[in-house]
Amino acid sequence: MSDTEPQTAGGKVLWHFTMSLDGFVAGPNHEMGWMAGTSFRPDLVDEYVETTGAVLGGRDGWDHYPDPSGIYGGAWKGPLFVLTHHPEDATPTDGVTFLSCEPAEAVRIALEAAGGKNLEVFSPTIGRQLLELGLIDEIDLHIAPVLLGEGIRLYDNPGAEPIRLHRLGEADPASVVNVRYRPAATAKTSSPRP
């Protein structure tokens, strides 16, 4: 499977995550240790550092990781917006703006702050709301070769109609992505088959 084209800074709203093969973007309680040992293509982080003008996240994620210097390992600096129903009890932090507004208004504010670069959405809940409002330009995923079994899903909307997506960069935008993995069985040894 070929990789995607490098991301460009075009003022897009990107719903961006590394995701487990079974659809989780974080483990239980926003745990992220599952990403250890995962490799990415060279210069991928630099690509997003250069094209990201602002980040929009949710309060739950912020409360688990209240440090804006951790974005892209500290390589990215810029305006971070946290959408919350209770900004009054948020701890003020340099470079972070706590917003209490509708998601569409949060996007407008954050896009303006992004200065023509992309706005990255780091929240499954906000991303789902923006997708339903037609405000997501791209869903940008890095699928890690791990099955978590539980945690926080990228998209969780029981009872909703399926949302059809078009794959970028391929002749057939509705084509299936084929991936093939083999379990990294550390406890098992391979034995020759008869």
Secondary structure, DSSP 8 states (H G I E B T S, - for coil): ---------SS-EEEEEEEETTSEEE-GGG--GGGTT----TTHHHHHHHHEEEEEEEHHHHHHS--GGGGGGGT--S-EEEE-S-GGGS---TTEEEE-S-HHHHHHHHHHHHTTSEEEE--HHHHHHHHHTT---EEEEEEES---SSSEES---TT--------TTSSSTT-----------SS-------
